[in-house]
Amino acid sequence: MIKKAFLLLVIIQLSSCAELQQVVNQMPNPTLSNAEIAGGLKEALQNGITNQVSTLALKDGFYKNELVKIVMPQELQKVESTLRSIGLGSLADEGVKMLNRAAEDAVSEATPIFVNAIKGLTLIDAKNILLGNKDAATSFLQSKTNQALYDKFQPIINNSFAKVGADQIWTNLITRYNAIPLTKDVNPNLTNYVTNEALKSVFKMVSKEELKIRSSVNSRTSDLLRKVFALQDRK
């Protein structure tokens, strides 16, 4: 037991997957190769996309999910409260719904970008994820895909405003607000706002799945996931 504990302590301190594998090989009945360790991490990331991110692309994937629902941007919260105070709450509600519809429309385009990032995961990436923080896999995916996702989402969300009718609703909403005496005219960049909120939500859902896999053995739905994350459990 002392020898095993010592070897596990060394794993945390090693700086390359070659060294990680050397330590794994010295453990009783070693069963994992570098490729299997990387494969397990890729599977965990894929589960995050399949089990969590894909649900965002469904109707109400954002709008009826309080964890990720997009609300009025901060600079428009006064707009919302003012409209509600004069009996235009339904207009404000419809405006929020359309923001979320545009985000739902864009997220369906995320999967290919994620898949490419996962394919590029190296053995060193796998080591850093496995022995890293509870959101290390999410952080890896974010660092590899955030800009590509923004570039993909932004025009889709802009086009979606027209497709789902958000542009007309928001023009009406802002026009009605700006017509109210003693209010300061507003003209927010809703495309940029919704794009950034959609990105935050995507990674929030990936993080949710990662935490499940790291913290619950029952969430490790394959032999490979159970074997790979058993190493994490012992660190």
KEDOTI-191616 format. One record per residue: x, y, z of N, C-alpha, C in turn; residue in three letters; residue number from 1. Coordinates in pm, whole numbers, plus 50000, padded with zeros to 5 digits. Each point is the difference from the previous one (the first is absolute). Example, Ala and Ser with C-alpha at 12.3 -4.5 7.8 and 13.67 -1.06 7.14 Angstrom:
<rs>
     nxx     nyy     nzz    caxx    cayy    cazz     cxx     cyy     czz   resn   resi
   51319   49431   50780   49911   50119   50000   50090   50120   50000    ALA      1
   49965   50105   49928   50082   50119   50006   49923   50109   50073    SER      2
</rs>
This chain:
<rs>
     nxx     nyy     nzz    caxx    cayy    cazz     cxx     cyy     czz   resn   resi
   50083   49879   50000   49917   50121   50000   50087   50126   50000    MET      1
   50111   49999   50078   50087   50118   50005   50061   50026   49863    ILE      2
   50045   49890   49935   50059   50015   49868   49899   50056   49901    LYS      3
   49877   49949   50005   49896   50045   49909   49968   50148   50023    LYS      4
   49991   50041   50125   49971   50139   50032   50111   50091   49949    ALA      5
   50125   49954   50016   50114   50079   49953   49995   50019   49848    PHE      6
   49969   49891   49928   49993   50008   49855   49891   50095   49954    LEU      7
   49888   50001   50068   49891   50089   49964   50037   50145   50026    LEU      8
   50076   50025   50106   50046   50135   50029   50092   50049   49891    LEU      9
   50084   49912   49950   50092   50037   49893   49924   50037   49874    VAL     10
   49887   49932   49972   49921   50028   49880   49963   50148   49993    ILE     11
   49960   50054   50112   49955   50139   50004   50112   50094   49960    ILE     12
   50123   49962   50028   50113   50090   49980   50065   49985   49863    GLN     13
   49965   49896   49926   50068   49977   49872   49952   50098   49894    LEU     14
   50087   50025   49901   49969   50105   49903   49982   49949   49858    SER     15
   49998   49871   49976   49975   49952   49865   49924   49870   50005    SER     16
   49928   49969   49889   49923   49876   49997   50090   49878   49998    CYS     17
   50122   50012   49949   50093   49887   50004   50029   49963   50145    ALA     18
   50019   50103   50083   50026   49974   50142   49876   49946   50068    GLU     19
   49883   50054   49961   49875   49948   50055   49987   49852   49971    LEU     20
   50025   49962   49875   49988   49859   49965   50102   49915   50074    GLN     21
   50121   50051   50020   50102   49926   50073   49953   49968   50143    GLN     22
   49936   50097   50062   49949   49977   50134   49886   49900   49999    VAL     23
   49906   50016   49903   49889   49907   49990   50050   49858   49983    VAL     24
   50106   49983   49921   50055   49867   49977   50058   49938   50126    ASN     25
   50043   50080   50095   50058   49949   50124   49893   49962   50103    GLN     26
   49875   50040   49974   49893   49968   50093   49961   49854   49981    MET     27
   49943   49938   50103   49958   49861   49989   49901   49981   49884    PRO     28
   50022   49901   49917   49912   49966   49889   49967   50119   49911    ASN     29
   50102   50067   49944   49972   50116   49914   49916   49959   49880    PRO     30
   49900   50077   49966   49910   49964   49890   49980   50113   49901    THR     31
   50054   50117   50028   49972   50115   49915   50124   50044   49922    LEU     32
   49982   50021   49871   50105   50058   49918   49976   50149   49989    SER     33
   50101   50072   49948   49981   50142   49975   49879   50024   49910    ASN     34
   49986   49916   49896   49889   50016   49906   49866   49982   50070    ALA     35
   49994   49906   50095   49875   49977   50072   49967   50118   50091    GLU     36
   50103   50056   50063   49977   50117   50086   49946   50116   49916    ILE     37
   50062   50025   49885   49952   50106   49911   49859   49968   49950    ALA     38
   49977   49872   49967   49867   49959   49952   49892   50022   50104    GLY     39
   50032   49974   50125   49903   50022   50107   49964   50146   50016    GLY     40
   50101   50087   49987   49973   50143   50011   49919   50050   49880    LEU     41
   50029   49948   49882   49922   50038   49882   49855   49956   50017    LYS     42
   49981   49882   50056   49864   49950   50022   49925   50088   50100    GLU     43
   50069   50043   50104   49937   50087   50099   49956   50132   49937    ALA     44
   50086   50058   49915   49965   50124   49932   49884   49978   49904    LEU     45
   50001   49888   49930   49891   49971   49907   49869   49984   50075    GLN     46
   50006   49940   50119   49878   49985   50080   49944   50136   50039    ASN     47
   50090   50093   50031   49955   50134   50035   49923   50065   49886    GLY     48
   50047   49977   49879   49933   50056   49882   49867   49929   49974    ILE     49
   50003   49866   50004   49881   49922   49968   49891   50016   50106    THR     50
   50040   49993   50127   49901   49999   50108   49953   50137   50043    ASN     51
   50081   50102   49975   49966   50132   50052   49986   50106   49891    GLN     52
   50104   50020   49920   49997   50109   49903   49891   49980   49896    VAL     53
   49980   49876   49956   49900   49975   49896   49859   50039   50046    SER     54
   49974   49994   50130   49867   50038   50049   49974   50149   49983    THR     55
   50106   50080   49993   49982   50144   49984   49945   50035   49863    LEU     56
   50023   49914   49902   49956   50028   49864   49852   49968   49979    ALA     57
   49938   49935   50097   49859   49967   49989   49915   50123   50031    LEU     58
   49875   49998   49956   49908   50109   50034   49988   50010   50152    LYS     59
   50016   50118   50053   49999   50028   50144   50124   49947   50071    ASP     60
   50102   49958   49922   50124   49953   50062   50065   50106   50086    GLY     61
   49988   50125   49958   50044   50113   50082   49884   50056   50081    PHE     62
   49890   50025   49931   49891   50080   50059   49940   49937   50125    TYR     63
   49992   49869   50005   49940   49934   50117   50102   49929   50087    LYS     64
   50126   50034   49983   50107   49946   50084   50054   50116   50084    ASN     65
   49963   50005   50126   50038   50114   50084   50151   50010   50019    GLU     66
   50071   49890   49977   50145   50003   50016   50066   50087   49893    LEU     67
   49938   50007   49881   50064   50069   49888   49910   50103   49932    VAL     68
   49879   50016   50046   49907   50093   49935   50061   50139   49987    LYS     69
   49990   50055   49881   50053   50134   49973   49896   50104   50040    ILE     70
   50037   50089   50085   49909   50106   50046   50039   50132   49935    VAL     71
   49925   50102   50031   50032   50132   49945   50143   50039   50037    MET     72
   50075   50058   49907   50132   50052   50038   49986   50108   50106    PRO     73
   50106   50016   50078   49993   50091   50114   49952   50140   49962    GLN     74
   50048   50049   49887   49963   50137   49961   49853   50011   49960    GLU     75
   49934   49883   49978   49859   50003   49963   49907   49956   50112    LEU     76
   50055   49971   50116   49912   49957   50109   49908   50113   50044    GLN     77
   50047   50123   49988   49912   50114   50029   49890   50009   49895    LYS     78
   50034   49965   49876   49899   49996   49895   49891   49901   50036    VAL     79
   50043   49882   50043   49905   49895   50035   49908   50045   50113    GLU     80
   50058   50053   50106   49918   50039   50116   49905   50113   49963    SER     81
   50045   50091   49914   49915   50112   49958   49882   49950   49918    THR     82
   50028   49911   49905   49893   49945   49917   49898   49925   50083    LEU     83
   50047   49924   50098   49908   49925   50085   49913   50094   50084    ARG     84
   50061   50110   50040   49926   50094   50086   49887   50070   49925    SER     85
   50007   50004   49867   49894   50065   49922   49916   49897   49924    ILE     86
   50005   49875   50046   49913   49897   49944   50049   49933   49875    GLY     87
   50128   50012   49970   50055   49936   49880   50091   49882   50034    LEU     88
   49965   49928   50108   50079   49886   50043   50006   49890   49896    GLY     89
   49890   49982   49926   49999   49894   49898   50099   50030   49888    SER     90
   50018   50126   49968   50098   50039   49898   50141   49971   50048    LEU     91
   50026   50030   50128   50132   49970   50057   50025   49850   50001    ALA     92
   49899   49921   50038   50013   49854   50002   50032   49945   49862    ASP     93
   49932   50054   49898   50023   49953   49864   50140   50037   49952    GLU     94
   50048   50115   50042   50135   50040   49964   50104   49906   50056    GLY     95
   49983   49960   50126   50092   49905   50063   49992   49864   49931    VAL     96
   49880   49957   49968   49984   49870   49933   50075   49997   49867    LYS     97
   49993   50110   49927   50065   50003   49869   50153   49999   50011    MET     98
   50054   50059   50106   50145   49991   50023   50042   49854   50016    LEU     99
   49920   49928   50076   50031   49859   50026   49979   49913   49877    ASN    100
   49901   50034   49919   49978   49925   49876   50120   50014   49906    ARG    101
   50055   50119   49992   50117   50021   49914   50119   49919   50049    ALA    102
   50018   49993   50133   50110   49921   50056   49981   49852   49971    ALA    103
   49876   49952   50014   49970   49859   49972   50033   49967   49855    GLU    104
   49972   50094   49912   50025   49979   49858   50149   49986   49972    ASP    105
   50082   50077   50071   50144   50002   49973   50072   49878   50056    ALA    106
   49957   49950   50114   50075   49894   50069   50007   49872   49918    VAL    107
   49905   49978   49913   50004   49879   49917   50125   49995   49913    SER    108
   50065   50114   49981   50121   50006   49918   50128   49976   50081    GLU    109
   49984   49978   50130   50119   49988   50086   50068   49864   49989    ALA    110
   49923   49895   49978   50054   49864   50010   50121   49974   49911    THR    111
   49998   50036   49871   50119   49973   49918   50126   50068   50051    PRO    112
   49986   50119   50055   50116   50072   50054   50054   49927   50122    ILE    113
   49910   49953   50085   50042   49923   50117   50068   49869   49959    PHE    114
   49943   49932   49903   50055   49872   49955   50143   50018   49951    VAL    115
   50026   50104   49923   50135   50026   49950   50098   50026   50114    ASN    116
   49954   50072   50102   50087   50028   50115   50032   49873   50076    ALA    117
   49900   49914   50015   50021   49875   50073   50096   49909   49925    ILE    118
   49988   49997   49869   50091   49919   49920   50145   50045   50018    LYS    119
   50019   50128   50024   50135   50053   50014   50058   49988   50140    GLY    120
   49929   49937   50092   50049   49985   50137   50125   49912   50002    LEU    121
   50107   50052   50058   50127   49927   50005   50012   49923   50130    THR    122
   50103   49918   50009   50023   49923   50123   50031   50093   50117    LEU    123
   50075   50106   49975   50029   50096   50106   49872   50072   50043    ILE    124
   49914   50036   49903   49870   50059   50034   49922   49905   50091    ASP    125
   50002   49871   49965   49925   49901   50076   50051   49991   50143    ALA    126
   50131   50001   50016   50058   49996   50135   49957   50122   50080    LYS    127
   50010   50117   49939   49964   50123   50070   49853   50002   50040    ASN    128
   49916   49947   49914   49857   49994   50030   49972   49901   50112    ILE    129
   50055   49881   49987   49972   49895   50098   50043   50039   50140    LEU    130
   50116   50062   50011   50054   50033   50132   49979   50147   50035    LEU    131
   49918   50068   49922   49978   50143   50022   49882   50029   50090    GLY    132
   49951   50123   49993   49886   50043   50080   49873   49933   49952    ASN    133
   49892   50019   50076   49874   49933   49970   49939   50046   49867    LYS    134
   50046   50114   49948   49950   50047   49870   50110   50004   49895    ASP    135
   50103   49919   50017   50116   50004   49909   49961   49963   49858    ALA    136
   49910   49904   49982   49958   49962   49865   49923   50114   49934    ALA    137
   49913   50064   50076   49924   50112   49947   50093   50115   49962    THR    138
   50098   50027   50085   50095   50107   49972   50080   49971   49873    SER    139
   50038   49873   49982   50070   49960   49878   49913   50028   49878    PHE    140
   49876   49955   50005   49910   50017   49887   49975   50148   49972    LEU    141
   49987   50078   50105   49977   50143   49983   50119   50068   49934    GLN    142
   50121   49964   50043   50120   50062   49944   50018   49967   49852    SER    143
   49951   49883   49959   50017   49956   49861   49887   50045   49908    LYS    144
   49885   50034   50055   49884   50023   49913   49932   50135   50016    THR    145
   50034   50077   50102   49921   50120   50030   49994   50097   49883    ASN    146
   50114   50030   49939   50000   50096   49890   49928   49945   49877    GLN    147
   50024   49872   49971   49932   49938   49884   49850   49998   50021    ALA    148
   49957   49972   50122   49857   49999   50029   49940   50140   49987    LEU    149
   50071   50099   50051   49949   50137   49989   49983   50037   49852    TYR    150
   50102   49971   49921   49995   50033   49857   49886   49927   49929    ASP    151
   49969   49879   50047   49891   49923   49940   49864   50047   50049    LYS    152
   49990   50026   50131   49872   50037   50061   49952   50138   49955    PHE    153
   50093   50096   49994   49961   50139   49983   49913   50025   49874    GLN    154
   50043   49953   49883   49914   50023   49882   49871   49920   50005    PRO    155
   50004   49880   50060   49879   49919   50010   49898   50070   50089    ILE    156
   50046   50051   50113   49909   50070   50091   49946   50127   49933    ILE    157
   50084   50069   49928   49955   50120   49929   49890   49966   49899    ASN    158
   50021   49890   49925   49899   49957   49903   49876   49945   50070    ASN    159
   50022   49936   50116   49888   49940   50073   49904   50106   50051    SER    160
   50052   50117   50032   49911   50107   50046   49890   50025   49897    PHE    161
   50040   49998   49873   49901   50021   49895   49911   49876   49984    ALA    162
   50061   49882   50005   49925   49877   49977   49894   49975   50106    LYS    163
   50034   50026   50126   49903   49974   50108   49917   50123   50034    VAL    164
   50022   50108   49928   49921   50120   50022   50050   50090   50111    GLY    165
   50119   49972   50050   50053   50077   50112   50029   50145   49962    ALA    166
   50044   50020   49876   50034   50136   49960   49878   50092   50006    ASP    167
   49885   49951   49952   49878   50080   50002   49952   50024   50143    GLN    168
   50005   49894   50081   49955   50011   50138   50086   50098   50078    ILE    169
   50132   49989   49981   50088   50089   50074   49995   50143   49948    TRP    170
   49982   50017   49871   49982   50136   49947   49876   50064   50062    THR    171
   49893   49923   50009   49877   50049   50061   50021   50031   50148    ASN    172
   50070   49908   50068   50022   50017   50143   50083   50125   50028    LEU    173
   50110   50016   49928   50088   50114   50022   49932   50130   49958    ILE    174
   49925   49995   49889   49928   50120   49955   49899   50045   50103    THR    175
   49926   49903   50055   49900   50034   50102   50067   50059   50124    ARG    176
   50113   49943   50038   50069   50052   50118   50055   50140   49974    TYR    177
   50067   50019   49888   50061   50129   49970   49896   50111   49985    ASN    178
   49875   49961   49974   49893   50099   49986   49945   50046   50135    ALA    179
   50035   49929   50107   49950   50036   50133   50071   50129   50045    ILE    180
   49925   50100   50045   50063   50126   50044   50101   49978   50112    PRO    181
   50106   50077   49996   50103   50003   50104   50087   49874   50005    LEU    182
   49994   49916   49898   50089   49884   49995   50117   50030   49906    THR    183
   50111   49936   50026   50118   50018   49917   49997   49896   49889    LYS    184
   50017   50044   49875   49993   49908   49887   50107   49891   50012    ASP    185
   49961   49878   49961   50093   49886   50004   50007   49937   49862    VAL    186
   50113   49942   49969   50019   49932   49872   50107   49891   50020    ASN    187
   49965   49893   50070   50100   49899   50039   50045   49913   49883    PRO    188
   50122   49946   50012   50051   49904   49903   49957   49861   50046    ASN    189
   49881   49959   49960   49943   49875   50049   50071   49878   49941    LEU    190
   50049   50010   49878   50069   49886   49940   50124   49963   50081    THR    191
   50080   50097   50034   50120   49975   50079   49964   49946   50138    ASN    192
   49899   50058   50060   49957   49956   50133   49954   49855   49999    TYR    193
   49912   49964   49909   49947   49864   49996   50110   49900   49963    VAL    194
   50090   50040   49911   50111   49910   49964   50085   49966   50122    THR    195
   50036   50101   50077   50082   49975   50119   49924   49921   50106    ASN    196
   49872   50027   50017   49921   49925   50097   49984   49854   49956    GLU    197
   49983   49977   49872   49989   49864   49949   50129   49922   50024    ALA    198
   50114   50065   49979   50128   49934   50025   50016   49964   50147    LEU    199
   49966   50092   50089   50008   49970   50143   49915   49879   50035    LYS    200
   49882   49994   49941   49907   49890   50030   50052   49867   49950    SER    201
   50059   50000   49881   50056   49876   49944   50104   49941   50094    VAL    202
   50092   50082   50046   50106   49949   50086   49949   49969   50141    PHE    203
   49896   50067   50042   49938   49969   50129   49941   49858   49997    LYS    204
   49941   49963   49887   49941   49867   49988   50107   49892   49988    MET    205
   50109   50029   49929   50112   49905   49993   50057   49979   50139    VAL    206
   50016   50108   50075   50054   49992   50135   49910   49917   50091    SER    207
   49871   50013   49981   49904   49922   50079   50021   49851   49979    LYS    208
   50018   49959   49876   50022   49858   49971   50136   49953   50050    GLU    209
   50102   50085   49986   50132   49963   50049   49997   49975   50150    GLU    210
   49934   50087   50074   49992   49985   50144   49931   49870   50038    LEU    211
   49896   49964   49925   49930   49874   50026   50094   49881   49983    LYS    212
   50075   50000   49892   50090   49888   49973   50112   49993   50104    ILE    213
   50051   50114   50038   50109   50002   50098   49953   49958   50140    ARG    214
   49879   50037   50036   49956   49981   50138   49913   49878   50024    SER    215
   49945   49942   49893   49908   49887   50017   50042   49882   49913    SER    216
   50032   49890   50064   50037   49879   49926   49885   49956   49910    VAL    217
   49877   50018   50045   49884   49958   49922   49985   50077   49870    ASN    218
   50065   50117   49989   49992   50080   49878   50103   49957   49897    SER    219
   50088   49910   50038   50102   49948   49908   49939   49880   49927    ARG    220
   49949   50026   49882   49912   49905   49934   50069   49896   49913    THR    221
   50131   49993   50006   50073   49898   49926   50116   49949   50084    SER    222
   50051   49883   49964   50116   49945   50072   50119   50094   49991    ASP    223
   50018   50061   49883   50115   50089   49982   49990   50121   50092    LEU    224
   49883   50061   50008   49983   50115   50090   50027   49960   50144    LEU    225
   49951   49883   50040   50020   49955   50138   50148   49978   50031    ARG    226
   50071   49941   49905   50142   49973   50021   50082   50129   50004    LYS    227
   49973   50090   49904   50080   50122   49992   49976   50089   50122    VAL    228
   49875   50020   50037   49973   50090   50111   50025   49936   50136    PHE    229
   50024   49870   50001   50046   49937   50125   50137   50054   50037    ALA    230
   50083   50033   49899   50130   50061   50026   49982   50137   50069    LEU    231
   49902   50076   49952   49973   50131   50061   49954   49982   50145    GLN    232
   49917   49900   50024   49949   49978   50135   50110   49973   50101    ASP    233
   50111   49943   49952   50107   49961   50091   50104   50108   50021    ARG    234
   49989   50110   49923   50109   50098   50007   50000   50072   50134    LYS    235
</rs>
